[in-house]
Amino acid sequence: MTPADPTPPAAPAVPVDPASLAEALDAAARAARPLPGGGSGLTTTAEAYTVQEALLARRFARGERPTGVKLGFTSAAKMRQMGVSDLIHGRLTDRMEIPDGGRCDVSGLIHPRIEPEIAFLLGAVLTPGGDPAAAVAAVAPALEVIDSRYDGFRFSLPEVIADNTSAAGYALGPWTPAGALGGLRSLADLGVVLEVDGRPAETGSTAAILGHPLRALAAAARLAGPLAAGTVVLAGAATAAVPLPPGTYVRATVARLGSVGLTTGEAA
């Protein structure tokens, strides 16, 4: 009997060049041409955050300014779906901000989606392990536009981190001072409605954000802190995201906090 051929040794992993991958992601976003997911060679979150930093460095060099932090996987169901046990974070910049009631140009995006969120404005430095409630100056309803730079929104966990967690834009509603809410614990279970062209598309609760949005704020400080006064933190989605086609009006309403809306640009 002829012995079976031995299994050939696995090919050595090709090291990821963070600068090259950051350049490819940047070019994909600027040209609205997606990259294939699953082929980046990224295997660890540490590598992924290095690429994310290189990606943001390119944008800062073009004049963008950092404005805040956004969180991903703040839903327990989403964490189970992705097989992860912790949140991920990305960065917000001034060129991502859309005025409340303003226009979001989707012609330069690949496959945009939108979701309702809670936003925090920090009035003091929030250090890892610090009291998140004590650092909050105000709270607002928010919309986040997401747009993966990978084809079909298909990617590995490290790849979505490298892609700045699919961040594309955000709009903030009116800020409510923290002191006017009778304590931030009241944010635990507020109703959230996402409307598209005046019709409810998704409904949910702020409880979907780690059980309480303040937990997401504490996680942001742990993952990306310390966070300076003036930082905006998007705490995570309160409902599933919906597609964002051109010629659409979208509004998110959060009980006790009010509403925020935007209109998408017409197709070119």
MIDOSE-1310 file (N, C-alpha, C; in nm, 2 decimals, decimal comma, always signed):
residues 268
mtpa	+0,09/-0,12/+0,00/+0,00/+0,00/+0,00/+0,09/+0,12/+0,00; +0,06/+0,21/-0,09/+0,15/+0,33/-0,10/+0,11/+0,43/+0,01; +0,20/+0,48/+0,09/+0,16/+0,57/+0,19/+0,11/+0,70/+0,13; +0,02/+0,77/+0,20/-0,04/+0,89/+0,15/+0,07/+1,00/+0,14
dptp	+0,06/+1,09/+0,04/+0,15/+1,20/+0,04/+0,13/+1,29/+0,16; +0,24/+1,33/+0,21/+0,23/+1,42/+0,33/+0,16/+1,55/+0,29; +0,09/+1,61/+0,38/+0,03/+1,74/+0,35/+0,13/+1,85/+0,33; +0,13/+1,92/+0,22/+0,23/+2,02/+0,20/+0,22/+2,13/+0,31
paap	+0,33/+2,19/+0,34/+0,33/+2,29/+0,44/+0,25/+2,41/+0,39; +0,18/+2,48/+0,48/+0,11/+2,60/+0,45/+0,20/+2,71/+0,40; +0,16/+2,79/+0,30/+0,24/+2,90/+0,26/+0,25/+3,00/+0,37; +0,36/+3,06/+0,38/+0,38/+3,16/+0,49/+0,29/+3,28/+0,46
avpv	+0,23/+3,34/+0,57/+0,14/+3,45/+0,55/+0,22/+3,57/+0,50; +0,16/+3,64/+0,41/+0,22/+3,76/+0,36/+0,19/+3,88/+0,45; +0,29/+3,94/+0,51/+0,27/+4,05/+0,60/+0,19/+4,16/+0,54; +0,09/+4,22/+0,61/+0,01/+4,33/+0,57/+0,09/+4,46/+0,58
dpas	+0,09/+4,54/+0,47/+0,15/+4,67/+0,47/+0,04/+4,77/+0,50; +0,04/+4,82/+0,63/-0,07/+4,91/+0,67/-0,09/+5,03/+0,57; +0,02/+5,09/+0,53/+0,02/+5,21/+0,44/-0,05/+5,17/+0,31; -0,01/+5,06/+0,25/-0,07/+5,02/+0,12/-0,22/+4,99/+0,13
laea	-0,26/+4,92/+0,24/-0,40/+4,89/+0,25/-0,48/+5,02/+0,28; -0,42/+5,11/+0,36/-0,49/+5,23/+0,39/-0,51/+5,31/+0,26; -0,40/+5,31/+0,18/-0,41/+5,38/+0,05/-0,52/+5,32/-0,04; -0,53/+5,19/-0,04/-0,64/+5,12/-0,12/-0,78/+5,15/-0,07
ldaa	-0,80/+5,15/+0,06/-0,93/+5,19/+0,12/-0,96/+5,33/+0,09; -0,86/+5,42/+0,10/-0,88/+5,56/+0,08/-0,92/+5,58/-0,07; -0,85/+5,52/-0,16/-0,88/+5,53/-0,30/-1,02/+5,48/-0,33; -1,06/+5,37/-0,27/-1,19/+5,31/-0,29/-1,30/+5,40/-0,25
araa	-1,28/+5,47/-0,14/-1,38/+5,57/-0,09/-1,39/+5,69/-0,18; -1,28/+5,74/-0,23/-1,28/+5,86/-0,31/-1,33/+5,83/-0,45; -1,31/+5,71/-0,50/-1,36/+5,68/-0,63/-1,50/+5,61/-0,63; -1,55/+5,58/-0,51/-1,67/+5,50/-0,50/-1,66/+5,37/-0,57
rplp	-1,55/+5,30/-0,56/-1,53/+5,17/-0,62/-1,48/+5,07/-0,52; -1,57/+4,97/-0,49/-1,54/+4,89/-0,37/-1,42/+4,79/-0,40; -1,36/+4,75/-0,29/-1,26/+4,65/-0,29/-1,33/+4,51/-0,26; -1,27/+4,40/-0,30/-1,32/+4,27/-0,26/-1,29/+4,24/-0,12
gggs	-1,39/+4,20/-0,04/-1,37/+4,17/+0,10/-1,31/+4,03/+0,12; -1,24/+4,01/+0,23/-1,19/+3,88/+0,26/-1,05/+3,85/+0,20; -0,99/+3,95/+0,13/-0,86/+3,92/+0,07/-0,75/+4,01/+0,11; -0,78/+4,09/+0,22/-0,68/+4,19/+0,26/-0,56/+4,13/+0,33
gltt	-0,57/+4,01/+0,39/-0,46/+3,95/+0,46/-0,46/+3,99/+0,61; -0,55/+4,08/+0,65/-0,56/+4,11/+0,79/-0,61/+4,00/+0,87; -0,54/+3,97/+0,99/-0,59/+3,86/+1,07/-0,61/+3,90/+1,22; -0,56/+4,02/+1,26/-0,58/+4,06/+1,40/-0,64/+4,20/+1,40
taea	-0,70/+4,23/+1,52/-0,76/+4,36/+1,54/-0,65/+4,47/+1,56; -0,54/+4,42/+1,61/-0,42/+4,52/+1,63/-0,37/+4,57/+1,49; -0,36/+4,47/+1,40/-0,32/+4,51/+1,26/-0,43/+4,61/+1,20; -0,55/+4,57/+1,23/-0,66/+4,65/+1,17/-0,66/+4,80/+1,22
ytvq	-0,64/+4,82/+1,35/-0,64/+4,95/+1,40/-0,52/+5,03/+1,35; -0,41/+4,96/+1,32/-0,29/+5,03/+1,26/-0,33/+5,08/+1,12; -0,40/+5,00/+1,05/-0,44/+5,04/+0,91/-0,54/+5,16/+0,93; -0,64/+5,15/+1,02/-0,73/+5,26/+1,04/-0,66/+5,39/+1,07
eall	-0,56/+5,38/+1,16/-0,48/+5,50/+1,19/-0,41/+5,56/+1,06; -0,36/+5,47/+0,98/-0,29/+5,52/+0,86/-0,39/+5,58/+0,76; -0,51/+5,52/+0,76/-0,62/+5,57/+0,67/-0,66/+5,71/+0,72; -0,68/+5,73/+0,85/-0,72/+5,86/+0,90/-0,61/+5,96/+0,88
arrf	-0,48/+5,92/+0,89/-0,37/+6,01/+0,88/-0,37/+6,07/+0,74; -0,41/+5,99/+0,64/-0,41/+6,04/+0,50/-0,52/+6,15/+0,49; -0,63/+6,13/+0,56/-0,74/+6,23/+0,55/-0,71/+6,35/+0,63; -0,64/+6,34/+0,74/-0,60/+6,45/+0,82/-0,50/+6,54/+0,74
arge	-0,41/+6,47/+0,67/-0,31/+6,54/+0,59/-0,38/+6,62/+0,48; -0,50/+6,59/+0,44/-0,58/+6,67/+0,34/-0,66/+6,78/+0,40; -0,66/+6,79/+0,53/-0,72/+6,90/+0,60/-0,84/+6,86/+0,68; -0,88/+6,74/+0,69/-0,99/+6,70/+0,78/-0,95/+6,71/+0,92
rptg	-1,04/+6,74/+1,01/-1,01/+6,75/+1,15/-1,09/+6,65/+1,23; -1,03/+6,58/+1,33/-1,11/+6,49/+1,41/-1,22/+6,56/+1,50; -1,33/+6,50/+1,50/-1,44/+6,56/+1,59/-1,50/+6,46/+1,69; -1,47/+6,33/+1,67/-1,53/+6,24/+1,77/-1,50/+6,09/+1,74
vklg	-1,58/+6,01/+1,80/-1,56/+5,86/+1,80/-1,70/+5,80/+1,77; -1,70/+5,69/+1,70/-1,82/+5,61/+1,68/-1,79/+5,47/+1,72; -1,90/+5,40/+1,77/-1,89/+5,27/+1,81/-1,96/+5,17/+1,72; -1,92/+5,05/+1,71/-1,98/+4,95/+1,63/-2,00/+4,82/+1,72
ftsa	-2,10/+4,74/+1,68/-2,13/+4,61/+1,75/-2,18/+4,64/+1,89; -2,26/+4,75/+1,91/-2,31/+4,77/+2,04/-2,44/+4,69/+2,06; -2,48/+4,61/+1,97/-2,59/+4,52/+1,99/-2,54/+4,38/+2,02; -2,59/+4,32/+2,12/-2,55/+4,18/+2,16/-2,57/+4,09/+2,05
akmr	-2,68/+4,10/+1,98/-2,72/+4,01/+1,86/-2,61/+4,03/+1,75; -2,57/+4,15/+1,73/-2,47/+4,17/+1,62/-2,33/+4,11/+1,66; -2,30/+4,12/+1,79/-2,17/+4,06/+1,84/-2,18/+3,91/+1,82; -2,29/+3,85/+1,85/-2,30/+3,71/+1,83/-2,29/+3,67/+1,69
qmgv	-2,36/+3,75/+1,60/-2,35/+3,72/+1,46/-2,21/+3,73/+1,40; -2,13/+3,82/+1,45/-1,99/+3,84/+1,40/-1,89/+3,75/+1,48; -1,94/+3,68/+1,58/-1,85/+3,60/+1,66/-1,75/+3,68/+1,74; -1,79/+3,79/+1,79/-1,69/+3,88/+1,87/-1,75/+3,90/+2,01
sdli	-1,66/+3,94/+2,10/-1,70/+3,96/+2,24/-1,68/+4,10/+2,28; -1,64/+4,19/+2,19/-1,62/+4,33/+2,23/-1,66/+4,42/+2,11; -1,67/+4,55/+2,15/-1,71/+4,65/+2,05/-1,59/+4,69/+1,96; -1,62/+4,76/+1,86/-1,51/+4,82/+1,78/-1,54/+4,97/+1,77
hgrl	-1,44/+5,05/+1,73/-1,46/+5,19/+1,72/-1,39/+5,25/+1,60; -1,44/+5,36/+1,55/-1,39/+5,43/+1,44/-1,38/+5,58/+1,48; -1,34/+5,66/+1,38/-1,33/+5,81/+1,41/-1,42/+5,89/+1,32; -1,46/+6,00/+1,38/-1,55/+6,10/+1,31/-1,46/+6,22/+1,27
tdrm	-1,49/+6,28/+1,16/-1,42/+6,40/+1,12/-1,52/+6,51/+1,08; -1,47/+6,64/+1,07/-1,56/+6,75/+1,04/-1,62/+6,73/+0,90; -1,55/+6,67/+0,81/-1,61/+6,66/+0,67/-1,71/+6,55/+0,66; -1,73/+6,48/+0,77/-1,84/+6,37/+0,77/-1,97/+6,43/+0,83
eipd	-1,96/+6,55/+0,89/-2,08/+6,60/+0,96/-2,18/+6,66/+0,85; -2,31/+6,63/+0,87/-2,41/+6,68/+0,78/-2,50/+6,77/+0,87; -2,53/+6,89/+0,83/-2,62/+6,97/+0,91/-2,76/+6,91/+0,93; -2,82/+6,93/+1,05/-2,95/+6,88/+1,07/-3,05/+6,94/+0,96
ggrc	-3,12/+6,86/+0,89/-3,20/+6,91/+0,78/-3,13/+6,93/+0,65; -3,00/+6,91/+0,65/-2,92/+6,93/+0,53/-2,92/+6,82/+0,43; -2,83/+6,83/+0,34/-2,82/+6,74/+0,23/-2,70/+6,65/+0,24; -2,73/+6,52/+0,22/-2,62/+6,42/+0,21/-2,60/+6,38/+0,07
dvsg	-2,49/+6,40/+0,01/-2,46/+6,37/-0,13/-2,42/+6,22/-0,13; -2,51/+6,13/-0,18/-2,49/+5,99/-0,18/-2,43/+5,95/-0,32; -2,41/+6,04/-0,41/-2,36/+6,01/-0,54/-2,21/+5,96/-0,53; -2,14/+6,00/-0,43/-2,00/+5,96/-0,41/-1,99/+5,84/-0,32
lihp	-2,10/+5,78/-0,28/-2,09/+5,66/-0,19/-2,12/+5,53/-0,27; -2,08/+5,42/-0,21/-2,09/+5,29/-0,28/-2,22/+5,23/-0,26; -2,26/+5,20/-0,14/-2,39/+5,14/-0,11/-2,43/+5,19/+0,03; -2,47/+5,32/+0,04/-2,50/+5,38/+0,17/-2,62/+5,32/+0,24
riep	-2,61/+5,32/+0,37/-2,72/+5,29/+0,46/-2,72/+5,39/+0,57; -2,83/+5,39/+0,65/-2,84/+5,49/+0,75/-2,91/+5,43/+0,88; -2,87/+5,47/+0,99/-2,93/+5,42/+1,12/-2,94/+5,53/+1,22; -3,04/+5,52/+1,31/-3,05/+5,61/+1,42/-2,97/+5,58/+1,54
eiaf	-2,92/+5,69/+1,61/-2,83/+5,67/+1,72/-2,85/+5,78/+1,83; -2,78/+5,76/+1,94/-2,77/+5,86/+2,04/-2,63/+5,92/+2,03; -2,62/+6,05/+2,04/-2,49/+6,11/+2,05/-2,46/+6,18/+2,18; -2,34/+6,17/+2,23/-2,30/+6,24/+2,35/-2,20/+6,35/+2,31
llga	-2,21/+6,46/+2,38/-2,11/+6,57/+2,37/-2,04/+6,58/+2,51; -1,91/+6,56/+2,51/-1,84/+6,56/+2,63/-1,80/+6,70/+2,68; -1,83/+6,73/+2,80/-1,79/+6,86/+2,86/-1,67/+6,86/+2,94; -1,61/+6,74/+2,96/-1,49/+6,72/+3,04/-1,42/+6,60/+2,98
vltp	-1,29/+6,58/+3,02/-1,21/+6,47/+2,97/-1,27/+6,34/+3,03; -1,29/+6,24/+2,95/-1,33/+6,11/+3,00/-1,22/+6,01/+2,98; -1,16/+5,97/+3,09/-1,05/+5,87/+3,09/-1,11/+5,73/+3,10; -1,03/+5,63/+3,05/-1,07/+5,49/+3,07/-1,10/+5,46/+3,22
ggdp	-1,21/+5,40/+3,24/-1,25/+5,37/+3,38/-1,32/+5,49/+3,45; -1,33/+5,61/+3,39/-1,39/+5,72/+3,45/-1,54/+5,71/+3,45; -1,61/+5,80/+3,51/-1,75/+5,81/+3,52/-1,81/+5,87/+3,40; -1,87/+5,80/+3,30/-1,92/+5,86/+3,18/-2,02/+5,97/+3,20
aaav	-2,11/+5,94/+3,30/-2,22/+6,04/+3,32/-2,16/+6,17/+3,36; -2,06/+6,17/+3,44/-2,00/+6,30/+3,49/-1,93/+6,38/+3,38; -1,90/+6,31/+3,27/-1,83/+6,38/+3,16/-1,92/+6,44/+3,05; -2,05/+6,40/+3,06/-2,14/+6,44/+2,95/-2,19/+6,58/+2,97
aava	-2,18/+6,66/+2,87/-2,24/+6,80/+2,87/-2,38/+6,80/+2,81; -2,40/+6,72/+2,70/-2,53/+6,72/+2,64/-2,55/+6,59/+2,56; -2,68/+6,57/+2,52/-2,71/+6,45/+2,45/-2,80/+6,49/+2,33; -2,79/+6,42/+2,22/-2,87/+6,45/+2,10/-2,91/+6,33/+2,02
pale	-3,03/+6,34/+1,95/-3,06/+6,23/+1,85/-2,96/+6,24/+1,74; -2,93/+6,13/+1,67/-2,83/+6,14/+1,57/-2,86/+6,04/+1,46; -2,81/+6,06/+1,34/-2,82/+5,97/+1,23/-2,68/+5,94/+1,18; -2,65/+5,81/+1,16/-2,52/+5,78/+1,10/-2,53/+5,72/+0,97
vids	-2,46/+5,77/+0,87/-2,45/+5,71/+0,74/-2,34/+5,62/+0,73; -2,36/+5,49/+0,70/-2,25/+5,40/+0,68/-2,24/+5,35/+0,54; -2,12/+5,32/+0,50/-2,09/+5,28/+0,36/-1,96/+5,20/+0,35; -1,97/+5,07/+0,36/-1,85/+4,99/+0,35/-1,78/+5,01/+0,22
rydg	-1,65/+5,01/+0,23/-1,57/+5,02/+0,11/-1,53/+4,88/+0,05; -1,60/+4,78/+0,11/-1,59/+4,64/+0,05/-1,71/+4,61/-0,02; -1,70/+4,53/-0,13/-1,81/+4,50/-0,22/-1,92/+4,42/-0,14; -2,04/+4,47/-0,16/-2,16/+4,40/-0,10/-2,16/+4,40/+0,05
frfs	-2,09/+4,49/+0,12/-2,09/+4,49/+0,26/-2,04/+4,36/+0,32; -1,95/+4,29/+0,25/-1,89/+4,17/+0,29/-1,75/+4,19/+0,33; -1,72/+4,15/+0,46/-1,58/+4,18/+0,51/-1,56/+4,10/+0,64; -1,43/+4,08/+0,67/-1,40/+4,02/+0,80/-1,40/+4,13/+0,91
lpev	-1,39/+4,08/+1,03/-1,39/+4,18/+1,15/-1,27/+4,27/+1,13; -1,15/+4,22/+1,11/-1,03/+4,32/+1,10/-1,05/+4,41/+0,98; -1,12/+4,36/+0,87/-1,13/+4,45/+0,76/-1,23/+4,57/+0,78; -1,34/+4,54/+0,86/-1,43/+4,66/+0,89/-1,36/+4,76/+0,98
iadn	-1,28/+4,71/+1,07/-1,21/+4,80/+1,16/-1,11/+4,89/+1,08; -1,04/+4,82/+0,99/-0,94/+4,90/+0,90/-1,02/+5,00/+0,82; -1,14/+4,97/+0,78/-1,22/+5,06/+0,70/-1,29/+5,17/+0,78; -1,24/+5,20/+0,90/-1,30/+5,30/+0,99/-1,44/+5,26/+1,02
tsaa	-1,47/+5,14/+1,04/-1,60/+5,08/+1,08/-1,71/+5,13/+0,99; -1,68/+5,14/+0,86/-1,78/+5,18/+0,76/-1,84/+5,32/+0,78; -1,77/+5,40/+0,85/-1,82/+5,54/+0,88/-1,82/+5,62/+0,75; -1,93/+5,69/+0,72/-1,94/+5,78/+0,60/-1,99/+5,92/+0,63
gyal	-2,08/+5,93/+0,73/-2,13/+6,06/+0,77/-2,22/+6,06/+0,89; -2,25/+6,17/+0,94/-2,34/+6,18/+1,06/-2,41/+6,31/+1,07; -2,53/+6,31/+1,12/-2,60/+6,43/+1,15/-2,65/+6,43/+1,29; -2,64/+6,55/+1,35/-2,68/+6,57/+1,50/-2,80/+6,65/+1,51
gpwt	-2,90/+6,61/+1,59/-3,01/+6,69/+1,62/-2,98/+6,79/+1,73; -3,08/+6,86/+1,79/-3,06/+6,96/+1,89/-3,00/+6,89/+2,02; -2,90/+6,96/+2,08/-2,84/+6,91/+2,20/-2,93/+6,95/+2,32; -2,95/+6,85/+2,40/-3,02/+6,87/+2,53/-2,92/+6,86/+2,64
paga	-2,91/+6,97/+2,72/-2,81/+6,97/+2,83/-2,84/+6,85/+2,92; -2,73/+6,79/+2,97/-2,74/+6,67/+3,05/-2,83/+6,70/+3,18; -2,81/+6,82/+3,23/-2,88/+6,85/+3,35/-3,03/+6,86/+3,33; -3,08/+6,88/+3,21/-3,22/+6,89/+3,18/-3,29/+6,76/+3,17
lggl	-3,22/+6,65/+3,18/-3,28/+6,52/+3,16/-3,31/+6,45/+3,29; -3,28/+6,52/+3,40/-3,31/+6,46/+3,53/-3,22/+6,33/+3,56; -3,10/+6,34/+3,51/-3,01/+6,22/+3,53/-3,01/+6,14/+3,40; -2,88/+6,10/+3,36/-2,87/+6,03/+3,24/-2,91/+5,88/+3,24
rsla	-2,95/+5,84/+3,36/-3,00/+5,70/+3,37/-3,14/+5,70/+3,29; -3,20/+5,81/+3,27/-3,33/+5,82/+3,20/-3,31/+5,78/+3,05; -3,19/+5,77/+3,00/-3,17/+5,73/+2,86/-3,18/+5,58/+2,84; -3,21/+5,51/+2,95/-3,20/+5,36/+2,94/-3,30/+5,30/+2,84
dlgv	-3,42/+5,35/+2,82/-3,52/+5,28/+2,74/-3,61/+5,38/+2,67; -3,55/+5,46/+2,58/-3,63/+5,56/+2,51/-3,67/+5,51/+2,37; -3,79/+5,54/+2,33/-3,83/+5,49/+2,20/-3,76/+5,56/+2,09; -3,73/+5,49/+1,98/-3,66/+5,54/+1,87/-3,74/+5,50/+1,74
vlev	-3,76/+5,60/+1,65/-3,83/+5,57/+1,53/-3,75/+5,63/+1,41; -3,72/+5,55/+1,31/-3,65/+5,59/+1,19/-3,75/+5,59/+1,08; -3,77/+5,71/+1,02/-3,87/+5,73/+0,91/-3,80/+5,76/+0,78; -3,85/+5,71/+0,67/-3,80/+5,73/+0,54/-3,92/+5,79/+0,46
dgrp	-3,90/+5,91/+0,41/-4,01/+5,98/+0,34/-4,14/+5,98/+0,41; -4,13/+6,00/+0,55/-4,25/+6,02/+0,63/-4,31/+5,89/+0,68; -4,25/+5,78/+0,64/-4,31/+5,65/+0,68/-4,21/+5,58/+0,77; -4,26/+5,52/+0,89/-4,17/+5,44/+0,97/-4,10/+5,33/+0,90
aetg	-3,97/+5,32/+0,91/-3,89/+5,22/+0,85/-3,84/+5,12/+0,95; -3,80/+5,17/+1,07/-3,75/+5,09/+1,18/-3,80/+5,15/+1,31; -3,83/+5,07/+1,41/-3,86/+5,12/+1,54/-3,77/+5,04/+1,64; -3,73/+5,11/+1,75/-3,65/+5,04/+1,85/-3,64/+5,12/+1,98
staa	-3,54/+5,09/+2,05/-3,52/+5,15/+2,18/-3,37/+5,18/+2,21; -3,34/+5,28/+2,29/-3,20/+5,30/+2,33/-3,15/+5,18/+2,41; -3,24/+5,10/+2,46/-3,19/+4,98/+2,53/-3,11/+4,89/+2,44; -3,13/+4,90/+2,31/-3,06/+4,81/+2,22/-2,91/+4,85/+2,22
ilgh	-2,87/+4,96/+2,27/-2,73/+5,00/+2,27/-2,67/+4,96/+2,40; -2,63/+4,83/+2,40/-2,56/+4,77/+2,52/-2,65/+4,77/+2,65; -2,78/+4,78/+2,63/-2,87/+4,79/+2,74/-2,88/+4,93/+2,80; -2,79/+5,01/+2,77/-2,79/+5,16/+2,81/-2,68/+5,23/+2,74
plra	-2,71/+5,34/+2,67/-2,61/+5,41/+2,60/-2,49/+5,46/+2,68; -2,50/+5,48/+2,81/-2,38/+5,52/+2,89/-2,28/+5,41/+2,89; -2,32/+5,28/+2,87/-2,22/+5,17/+2,87/-2,14/+5,18/+2,74; -2,20/+5,23/+2,64/-2,12/+5,25/+2,51/-2,03/+5,36/+2,53
laaa	-2,06/+5,47/+2,60/-1,97/+5,58/+2,62/-1,85/+5,53/+2,71; -1,88/+5,45/+2,81/-1,77/+5,40/+2,89/-1,68/+5,31/+2,80; -1,73/+5,23/+2,71/-1,65/+5,15/+2,62/-1,57/+5,23/+2,53; -1,63/+5,35/+2,48/-1,55/+5,44/+2,39/-1,43/+5,49/+2,46
arla	-1,44/+5,52/+2,59/-1,32/+5,57/+2,66/-1,22/+5,46/+2,68; -1,27/+5,34/+2,71/-1,18/+5,23/+2,73/-1,10/+5,19/+2,60; -1,17/+5,20/+2,48/-1,11/+5,16/+2,36/-1,03/+5,27/+2,29; -1,08/+5,39/+2,30/-1,02/+5,50/+2,23/-0,97/+5,62/+2,31
gpla	-0,99/+5,61/+2,44/-0,96/+5,72/+2,53/-0,81/+5,74/+2,56; -0,79/+5,85/+2,64/-0,88/+5,94/+2,69/-0,95/+6,03/+2,59; -1,08/+6,07/+2,61/-1,15/+6,15/+2,52/-1,16/+6,29/+2,57; -1,13/+6,39/+2,49/-1,12/+6,53/+2,53/-1,26/+6,59/+2,54
agtv	-1,27/+6,70/+2,62/-1,39/+6,78/+2,62/-1,41/+6,83/+2,48; -1,54/+6,83/+2,44/-1,57/+6,87/+2,30/-1,59/+6,75/+2,21; -1,55/+6,63/+2,25/-1,56/+6,52/+2,16/-1,71/+6,47/+2,15; -1,75/+6,44/+2,03/-1,88/+6,38/+2,00/-1,86/+6,23/+2,00
vlag	-1,95/+6,16/+2,06/-1,95/+6,01/+2,06/-2,08/+5,96/+2,01; -2,08/+5,89/+1,90/-2,19/+5,82/+1,85/-2,20/+5,68/+1,92; -2,30/+5,66/+2,00/-2,30/+5,54/+2,09/-2,34/+5,41/+2,03; -2,39/+5,41/+1,90/-2,42/+5,29/+1,84/-2,57/+5,29/+1,79
aata	-2,60/+5,20/+1,70/-2,73/+5,20/+1,64/-2,84/+5,15/+1,73; -2,96/+5,22/+1,73/-3,07/+5,17/+1,81/-3,16/+5,08/+1,73; -3,15/+5,08/+1,60/-3,23/+4,99/+1,51/-3,13/+4,94/+1,40; -3,19/+4,85/+1,32/-3,11/+4,80/+1,20/-3,10/+4,92/+1,11
avpl	-2,99/+4,92/+1,02/-2,97/+5,02/+0,92/-3,06/+4,99/+0,80; -3,10/+5,10/+0,73/-3,18/+5,08/+0,61/-3,10/+5,14/+0,49; -3,13/+5,10/+0,37/-3,07/+5,16/+0,25/-3,10/+5,31/+0,24; -3,01/+5,38/+0,18/-3,02/+5,53/+0,16/-3,01/+5,57/+0,02
ppgt	-3,12/+5,55/-0,06/-3,11/+5,59/-0,20/-3,12/+5,74/-0,22; -3,08/+5,79/-0,34/-3,10/+5,93/-0,36/-3,24/+5,98/-0,37; -3,26/+6,11/-0,34/-3,40/+6,17/-0,34/-3,48/+6,12/-0,23; -3,42/+6,10/-0,11/-3,49/+6,05/+0,01/-3,48/+6,14/+0,13
yvra	-3,59/+6,16/+0,21/-3,58/+6,23/+0,33/-3,59/+6,13/+0,45; -3,49/+6,14/+0,54/-3,48/+6,05/+0,65/-3,49/+6,13/+0,78; -3,56/+6,08/+0,88/-3,57/+6,14/+1,01/-3,56/+6,04/+1,12; -3,49/+6,07/+1,22/-3,49/+5,98/+1,34/-3,54/+6,06/+1,46
tvar	-3,63/+6,00/+1,53/-3,69/+6,07/+1,65/-3,66/+5,98/+1,77; -3,61/+6,04/+1,87/-3,58/+5,97/+2,00/-3,66/+6,04/+2,11; -3,74/+5,96/+2,18/-3,83/+6,02/+2,29/-3,74/+6,10/+2,38; -3,80/+6,22/+2,42/-3,74/+6,32/+2,51/-3,62/+6,40/+2,45
lgsv	-3,57/+6,35/+2,34/-3,45/+6,42/+2,28/-3,49/+6,49/+2,15; -3,60/+6,46/+2,08/-3,63/+6,53/+1,96/-3,59/+6,45/+1,84; -3,58/+6,52/+1,73/-3,56/+6,46/+1,60/-3,44/+6,52/+1,52; -3,39/+6,45/+1,43/-3,28/+6,49/+1,34/-3,31/+6,43/+1,20
gltt	-3,29/+6,51/+1,10/-3,32/+6,47/+0,96/-3,22/+6,51/+0,86; -3,23/+6,45/+0,74/-3,14/+6,48/+0,63/-3,21/+6,44/+0,50; -3,17/+6,50/+0,39/-3,22/+6,47/+0,26/-3,10/+6,42/+0,17; -3,12/+6,31/+0,10/-3,01/+6,27/+0,01/-3,02/+6,34/-0,13
geaa	-2,90/+6,35/-0,19/-2,90/+6,42/-0,32/-2,96/+6,33/-0,43; -3,00/+6,39/-0,53/-3,06/+6,32/-0,65/-2,94/+6,25/-0,72; -2,97/+6,14/-0,79/-2,88/+6,07/-0,86/-2,82/+6,16/-0,97; -2,69/+6,15/-1,00/-2,62/+6,23/-1,10/-2,67/+6,20/-1,24
